[in-house]
Amino acid sequence: MRNRFVIALLLGLTLVPIPSASAQFYKQASTGARLERKENNQERILQKRAENRGKLEARREQLQEKLAQLSDERKSRLAENINNALSRLNERWTDHFGDVLDKLTEILDKIEARVQTLKANGTDTALADSAITTARTAITTAVSAVTEQAGKDYTIEINEEATLREDITTTKNQLKADLQAVHELIKTAREAVRAVIQTLH
């Protein structure tokens, strides 16, 4: 967890918490369902990464060739280390986002089961039903965004040695902007689930 906070600090992002009001629903979710959902999420992300592996490796080879041409060996090593760090950051954040969405989906499943019970007992659940539909859409949108993000490439594109710092900054800023965009979708999904919970109060 400490590593995630360090990453958050570097990129200016905030870890997405699960709605506190939904803790009881999450605790009730079965371990088997959680494991299956987590495996499905990991499989989606790994598949997307695998689809782009060939392209990523080709770009990294091109980067290595350009780094080998730099006159300053220290700058070359630094650029390589930063490039590897950016790749790891994207992997860690997409894994984290995937975990959050898994938990939000579990919570929503439990809430929906409760709503169905209330409906069977004659309770008007129109507001809850509508909120659930909105939350499902928000989660689906976020899941797609996380999967796409997992396959993105942030290999530094070096134009020339004189612009190395600017080239690195450009790539870092692109990663930050892309993760922030996905982060906003995660927050929207979280708020949508919270809205469903509020319809039951």
DODREN-798917 format. One line per field, with one value per residue (C-alpha): residue number from 0; x, y, z. Coordinates in nm, 3 decimals. Each point is the difference from the previous one (the first is absolute). Example, Ala and Ser with C-alpha at 12.3 -4.5 7.8 and 13.67 -1.06 7.14 Angstrom:
% residues 2
seq	0, 1
u	1.230, 0.137
v	-0.450, 0.344
w	0.780, -0.066
This chain:
% residues 201
seq	0, 1, 2, 3, 4, 5, 6, 7, 8, 9, 10, 11, 12, 13, 14, 15, 16, 17, 18, 19, 20, 21, 22, 23, 24, 25, 26, 27, 28, 29, 30, 31, 32, 33, 34, 35, 36, 37, 38, 39, 40, 41, 42, 43, 44, 45, 46, 47, 48, 49, 50, 51, 52, 53, 54, 55, 56, 57, 58, 59, 60, 61, 62, 63, 64, 65, 66, 67, 68, 69, 70, 71, 72, 73, 74, 75, 76, 77, 78, 79, 80, 81, 82, 83, 84, 85, 86, 87, 88, 89, 90, 91, 92, 93, 94, 95, 96, 97, 98, 99, 100, 101, 102, 103, 104, 105, 106, 107, 108, 109, 110, 111, 112, 113, 114, 115, 116, 117, 118, 119, 120, 121, 122, 123, 124, 125, 126, 127, 128, 129, 130, 131, 132, 133, 134, 135, 136, 137, 138, 139, 140, 141, 142, 143, 144, 145, 146, 147, 148, 149, 150, 151, 152, 153, 154, 155, 156, 157, 158, 159, 160, 161, 162, 163, 164, 165, 166, 167, 168, 169, 170, 171, 172, 173, 174, 175, 176, 177, 178, 179, 180, 181, 182, 183, 184, 185, 186, 187, 188, 189, 190, 191, 192, 193, 194, 195, 196, 197, 198, 199, 200
u	0.000, 0.291, 0.121, -0.342, 0.002, 0.345, -0.129, -0.305, 0.223, 0.217, -0.292, -0.224, -0.277, -0.203, -0.070, -0.367, -0.168, -0.304, -0.311, 0.005, -0.375, 0.034, 0.244, -0.272, -0.088, 0.362, 0.051, -0.304, 0.131, 0.116, 0.371, -0.054, -0.175, 0.275, 0.274, -0.182, -0.061, 0.361, 0.123, -0.228, 0.126, 0.363, -0.063, -0.145, 0.295, 0.259, -0.164, 0.010, 0.367, 0.074, -0.172, 0.235, 0.315, 0.155, -0.046, 0.131, 0.312, 0.070, -0.023, 0.225, 0.260, -0.014, 0.045, 0.303, 0.156, -0.053, 0.133, 0.312, 0.065, -0.004, 0.340, -0.081, -0.018, -0.149, -0.289, -0.049, -0.031, -0.229, -0.230, -0.016, -0.084, -0.274, -0.141, -0.022, -0.155, -0.275, -0.090, -0.017, -0.213, -0.258, -0.010, -0.042, -0.271, -0.201, 0.023, -0.118, -0.285, -0.105, -0.010, -0.216, -0.246, -0.018, -0.097, -0.252, -0.163, -0.020, -0.161, -0.251, -0.087, -0.077, -0.208, -0.196, -0.075, -0.138, -0.207, -0.147, -0.101, -0.166, -0.182, -0.127, -0.139, -0.197, 0.238, 0.019, 0.360, -0.027, 0.263, 0.239, -0.050, 0.081, 0.307, 0.122, -0.026, 0.200, 0.264, 0.032, 0.058, 0.259, 0.188, -0.008, 0.137, 0.277, 0.089, 0.041, 0.218, 0.223, 0.042, 0.098, 0.236, 0.173, 0.106, 0.136, 0.367, 0.204, 0.337, 0.187, 0.035, 0.336, 0.036, 0.357, 0.238, -0.055, -0.372, 0.026, -0.140, -0.296, -0.064, -0.011, -0.230, -0.236, -0.034, -0.039, -0.271, -0.185, -0.003, -0.121, -0.279, -0.114, -0.004, -0.185, -0.268, -0.050, 0.008, -0.292, -0.204, 0.078, -0.120, -0.319, -0.064, 0.066, -0.245, -0.259, 0.022, -0.025, -0.314, -0.157, 0.071, -0.163, -0.326, -0.033, 0.025
v	0.000, 0.236, -0.035, 0.100, 0.317, 0.085, -0.051, 0.213, 0.275, -0.006, 0.018, 0.226, -0.258, -0.118, -0.363, -0.078, -0.128, -0.219, 0.184, -0.039, -0.047, -0.312, -0.186, -0.228, -0.109, -0.074, -0.209, -0.208, -0.083, -0.359, -0.070, -0.220, 0.279, 0.246, -0.233, -0.078, 0.368, 0.087, -0.276, 0.123, 0.354, -0.111, -0.209, 0.298, 0.219, -0.268, -0.069, 0.367, 0.021, -0.316, 0.140, 0.296, -0.178, -0.025, 0.370, 0.094, -0.213, 0.152, 0.352, -0.091, -0.135, 0.328, 0.185, -0.211, 0.084, 0.372, -0.019, -0.173, 0.300, 0.251, 0.146, 0.027, -0.350, 0.133, 0.159, -0.323, -0.207, 0.257, 0.006, -0.380, -0.013, 0.260, -0.184, -0.324, 0.186, 0.147, -0.346, -0.134, 0.294, -0.070, -0.368, 0.072, 0.258, -0.207, -0.296, 0.223, 0.144, -0.351, -0.107, 0.300, -0.076, -0.365, 0.107, 0.255, -0.267, -0.239, 0.268, 0.081, -0.368, -0.027, 0.316, -0.119, -0.330, 0.193, 0.221, -0.307, -0.133, 0.330, 0.001, -0.354, 0.118, 0.279, 0.294, 0.263, -0.025, 0.221, 0.248, -0.277, -0.181, 0.316, 0.070, -0.357, 0.033, 0.323, -0.160, -0.305, 0.228, 0.204, -0.311, -0.149, 0.324, 0.007, -0.366, 0.061, 0.304, -0.191, -0.285, 0.240, 0.186, -0.326, -0.045, 0.350, 0.060, 0.269, -0.066, 0.329, 0.133, 0.170, 0.262, 0.098, 0.018, 0.374, -0.052, -0.310, 0.173, 0.137, -0.338, -0.170, 0.267, -0.035, -0.374, 0.035, 0.264, -0.218, -0.289, 0.227, 0.144, -0.345, -0.141, 0.307, -0.050, -0.362, 0.107, 0.235, -0.288, -0.208, 0.283, 0.028, -0.372, 0.028, 0.288, -0.190, -0.296, 0.236, 0.149, -0.346, -0.051, 0.332, -0.106, -0.271, 0.244
w	0.000, 0.078, -0.359, -0.129, 0.208, -0.135, -0.352, 0.077, 0.129, -0.310, -0.240, 0.202, 0.021, 0.297, 0.075, -0.053, 0.317, 0.016, 0.128, 0.379, 0.012, -0.211, 0.225, 0.130, -0.353, -0.086, 0.313, -0.094, -0.349, -0.035, -0.020, -0.304, -0.190, 0.089, -0.120, -0.324, -0.075, 0.079, -0.231, -0.280, 0.043, -0.002, -0.308, -0.189, 0.090, -0.077, -0.334, -0.096, 0.098, -0.197, -0.310, -0.003, 0.118, -0.346, -0.070, 0.343, -0.038, -0.340, 0.141, 0.292, -0.239, -0.190, 0.326, 0.089, -0.336, 0.057, 0.355, -0.125, -0.224, 0.285, 0.087, 0.370, 0.151, 0.324, -0.187, -0.191, 0.318, 0.158, -0.302, -0.004, 0.370, -0.040, -0.299, 0.199, 0.293, -0.219, -0.125, 0.354, 0.112, -0.269, 0.095, 0.371, -0.048, -0.245, 0.239, 0.285, -0.205, -0.100, 0.364, 0.093, -0.278, 0.105, 0.350, -0.122, -0.216, 0.294, 0.212, -0.273, -0.040, 0.370, -0.005, -0.303, 0.174, 0.295, -0.231, -0.167, 0.341, 0.087, -0.333, 0.059, 0.334, -0.169, 0.051, -0.273, -0.127, -0.309, 0.124, 0.097, -0.332, -0.194, 0.214, -0.046, -0.378, 0.013, 0.222, -0.228, -0.298, 0.188, 0.109, -0.351, -0.144, 0.259, -0.055, -0.374, 0.068, 0.243, -0.247, -0.277, 0.233, 0.090, -0.361, -0.057, -0.069, 0.175, -0.154, -0.014, -0.353, -0.022, -0.272, 0.073, 0.295, 0.047, 0.054, 0.221, 0.309, -0.195, -0.164, 0.339, 0.142, -0.294, 0.053, 0.377, -0.042, -0.250, 0.246, 0.278, -0.218, -0.115, 0.353, 0.126, -0.267, 0.107, 0.363, -0.062, -0.146, 0.308, 0.222, -0.205, 0.045, 0.373, 0.036, -0.203, 0.238, 0.295, -0.156, -0.014, 0.371, 0.082, -0.167, 0.266, 0.293
